[in-house]
Structures are given as C-alpha cells and as structure tokens.
Amino acid sequence: MDSSYSYVNPDVTHPEASTVSSAVVDVLRGTKGWTRFLSVLGYVSCGFMILAGLGMMASMLLAGVGAGSRAGVAAPTPLALMGVFYIVGGLIGIVPAVLLGRYASRIGVLVKSCAELDLVAALDAQRTYWKLIGIFAIVMVSLYLLGIISFLVLMLTGDLLPSPAVIW
C-alpha cells in the first residue's frame, strides 16, 4: 500500500491525536455494516466463480477426449476456456473484497478510538478501494472498445459473415 500514514492503536492513549466528532463517527459507523456485508458477498461470489470455473474444466475431463484431440490429449473446448476465465475473474475479484473489508475494519478502529489518525486510515482504505475500482472500469471500457472495433473491422472486411454458399 502506498500510504505513509501512521495508524493509532485504540488501546493506547495518544494525547497528540485529534478527536473526531461523534457525528462523523456515527455516519461512518452506519456504513461499516454495509461495507462488511459487501466484502463478504464479494468473497462468496468469487468463491462460486472459482468453483464454477473448476466445474467447467472438470466437465471437459469427465467428458473424455475432445473432438480435435491428438494422441489422447483433449483439445481445449469453449467450456474449458470459459472455465479459465471464470477462475481468473474470481481470483481478480477477491482484491476488491479484501480492500472493502480493510475499509470496514478501519472504520471499526475509528469507532473505538475517535482519533483523527484512524479517520485518515479509514479514508485512505476507502481511497485505495475506489482507485482499484476506477482502474477496473478503465480496463473494462477499453476492452469493450477493443471488442467493438474488432467486430466492426471483421464485419467491414467480410470475415465475420459466412459465405453465401454456406448459408444456402
């Protein structure tokens, strides 16, 4: 983490630390449960994605050797490739869940201490989470644009549509 903040231990008295108003602490306390819930939901959904990906890959093995195989080695099927994407997506999705859980934990420390440094720590954890979500959004929009451009190029060059002889 690129943070250079020092965090306050709630069990130790810090006379140099400023106190955060109870209104600020109450507002953040109200978000703690929801951020924890969404963090746990993220872990669970990523776990299901990974299990689904493993199931897709296992179905290829249980189905036997694929149609395009050579020397007893199964050819990759679209289902197995989709399984790989599910596993990778599930593993990537764990990172936001961890960051959101970290934010909820930092709010918990703030609720106990009411120290300004703990407020800074909680807000820094939130900043880190939203920075990652922003990066994910940029990557997804870029992939969408790449897909649209690729589709248009294939359509304009005629490589996307089958020849008329295949249709009739």
C-alpha positions as CSV (number, residue, x, y, z in Angstrom):
1,M,0.0,0.0,0.0
2,D,1.3,3.4,-0.9
3,S,0.1,5.0,2.3
4,S,2.5,6.9,4.6
5,Y,0.0,7.4,7.4
6,S,0.7,6.2,10.9
7,Y,-2.3,4.5,12.4
8,V,-3.4,4.9,16.0
9,N,-3.8,1.8,18.2
10,P,-7.2,2.3,20.0
11,D,-5.9,0.6,23.1
12,V,-3.2,3.3,23.7
13,T,-3.9,6.8,24.7
14,H,-2.5,9.4,22.3
15,P,-2.7,12.9,23.6
16,E,-1.3,14.3,20.4
17,A,-4.1,12.8,18.3
18,S,-7.1,15.0,17.5
19,T,-10.6,13.7,18.3
20,V,-13.1,13.2,15.5
21,S,-16.6,14.5,16.1
22,S,-19.3,12.0,17.1
23,A,-21.4,12.9,14.0
24,V,-18.6,11.8,11.7
25,V,-18.0,8.6,13.6
26,D,-21.8,7.9,13.6
27,V,-22.0,8.3,9.8
28,L,-19.1,6.0,9.2
29,R,-20.4,3.5,11.8
30,G,-23.6,3.4,9.7
31,T,-21.6,2.4,6.6
32,K,-19.4,-0.2,8.4
33,G,-22.1,-3.0,8.3
34,W,-22.8,-2.5,4.6
35,T,-19.2,-2.4,3.6
36,R,-18.5,-5.6,5.6
37,F,-21.6,-7.3,4.1
38,L,-20.5,-6.3,0.5
39,S,-16.9,-7.6,1.3
40,V,-18.2,-10.9,2.5
41,L,-20.6,-11.1,-0.5
42,G,-17.6,-10.4,-2.7
43,Y,-15.7,-13.3,-1.2
44,V,-18.6,-15.7,-1.6
45,S,-19.3,-14.7,-5.2
46,C,-15.6,-15.1,-6.1
47,G,-15.6,-18.5,-4.5
48,F,-18.7,-19.5,-6.5
49,M,-17.0,-18.2,-9.7
50,I,-13.9,-20.2,-9.0
51,L,-15.9,-23.3,-8.2
52,A,-17.9,-22.8,-11.5
53,G,-14.7,-22.5,-13.4
54,L,-13.3,-25.6,-11.9
55,G,-16.6,-27.4,-12.7
56,M,-16.4,-26.3,-16.3
57,M,-12.8,-27.5,-16.6
58,A,-13.7,-30.8,-14.8
59,S,-16.6,-31.4,-17.2
60,M,-14.1,-31.4,-20.1
61,L,-12.0,-34.1,-18.3
62,L,-15.1,-36.2,-17.4
63,A,-16.4,-35.9,-21.0
64,G,-13.3,-37.6,-22.3
65,V,-11.0,-36.7,-25.1
66,G,-12.3,-33.8,-27.2
67,A,-13.1,-34.0,-30.9
68,G,-10.0,-32.2,-32.1
69,S,-7.6,-34.2,-29.9
70,R,-4.3,-35.9,-30.8
71,A,-2.5,-38.7,-29.0
72,G,-5.1,-38.8,-26.2
73,V,-4.7,-35.2,-25.2
74,A,-8.1,-33.3,-25.0
75,A,-8.4,-30.3,-27.2
76,P,-9.4,-27.2,-25.4
77,T,-13.2,-26.7,-25.6
78,P,-15.0,-23.4,-25.3
79,L,-16.4,-24.6,-22.0
80,A,-12.9,-25.2,-20.6
81,L,-11.7,-21.9,-21.8
82,M,-14.7,-20.2,-20.2
83,G,-13.7,-22.1,-17.0
84,V,-10.3,-20.5,-17.1
85,F,-11.8,-17.0,-17.5
86,Y,-14.2,-17.7,-14.5
87,I,-11.2,-18.8,-12.3
88,V,-9.2,-15.8,-13.3
89,G,-12.1,-13.5,-12.8
90,G,-12.8,-15.0,-9.4
91,L,-9.2,-14.5,-8.3
92,I,-9.1,-10.9,-9.5
93,G,-12.5,-10.2,-7.8
94,I,-11.0,-11.2,-4.4
95,V,-8.9,-8.0,-4.4
96,P,-11.8,-5.5,-4.1
97,A,-13.4,-7.7,-1.5
98,V,-10.2,-7.5,0.6
99,L,-9.9,-3.8,0.2
100,L,-13.6,-3.3,1.2
101,G,-13.1,-5.5,4.2
102,R,-10.0,-3.4,5.2
103,Y,-12.1,-0.3,5.0
104,A,-14.7,-1.8,7.3
105,S,-12.0,-2.8,9.7
106,R,-10.5,0.7,9.8
107,I,-14.0,2.1,10.5
108,G,-14.2,-0.3,13.4
109,V,-10.9,1.0,14.8
110,L,-12.2,4.6,14.3
111,V,-15.4,3.9,16.2
112,K,-13.4,2.6,19.2
113,S,-10.8,5.4,19.2
114,C,-12.5,8.5,17.7
115,A,-8.9,9.6,16.7
116,E,-8.3,11.7,13.6
117,L,-5.4,9.4,12.5
118,D,-7.9,6.5,12.5
119,L,-10.3,8.6,10.4
120,V,-7.4,9.2,7.9
121,A,-6.6,5.5,7.9
122,A,-10.3,4.7,7.1
123,L,-10.5,7.3,4.4
124,D,-7.2,6.0,2.9
125,A,-8.5,2.5,2.8
126,Q,-11.6,3.8,1.0
127,R,-9.5,5.8,-1.4
128,T,-7.5,2.6,-2.2
129,Y,-10.7,0.7,-2.9
130,W,-12.1,3.3,-5.2
131,K,-8.8,3.7,-7.0
132,L,-8.8,0.0,-7.8
133,I,-12.5,0.1,-8.9
134,G,-11.6,3.1,-11.2
135,I,-8.7,1.1,-12.8
136,F,-11.1,-1.9,-13.3
137,A,-13.6,0.4,-15.0
138,I,-10.9,1.9,-17.3
139,V,-9.8,-1.7,-18.3
140,M,-13.4,-2.8,-18.9
141,V,-14.3,0.2,-21.1
142,S,-11.0,-0.3,-23.0
143,L,-11.9,-4.0,-23.6
144,Y,-15.4,-3.1,-24.7
145,L,-14.0,-0.5,-27.2
146,L,-11.5,-3.1,-28.5
147,G,-14.3,-5.6,-28.9
148,I,-16.5,-3.1,-30.8
149,I,-13.6,-2.0,-33.1
150,S,-12.7,-5.7,-33.7
151,F,-16.3,-6.5,-34.6
152,L,-16.6,-3.6,-36.9
153,V,-13.3,-4.4,-38.7
154,L,-14.3,-8.1,-39.1
155,M,-17.7,-7.0,-40.4
156,L,-16.3,-4.5,-42.9
157,T,-13.7,-6.9,-44.2
158,G,-16.3,-9.6,-44.7
159,D,-14.5,-12.1,-42.4
160,L,-17.4,-12.1,-39.9
161,L,-20.2,-13.4,-42.1
162,P,-20.1,-16.9,-43.7
163,S,-20.0,-17.1,-47.5
164,P,-23.4,-17.4,-49.2
165,A,-22.7,-21.0,-50.2
166,V,-22.6,-22.0,-46.6
167,I,-25.9,-20.3,-45.8
168,W,-27.8,-21.9,-48.6
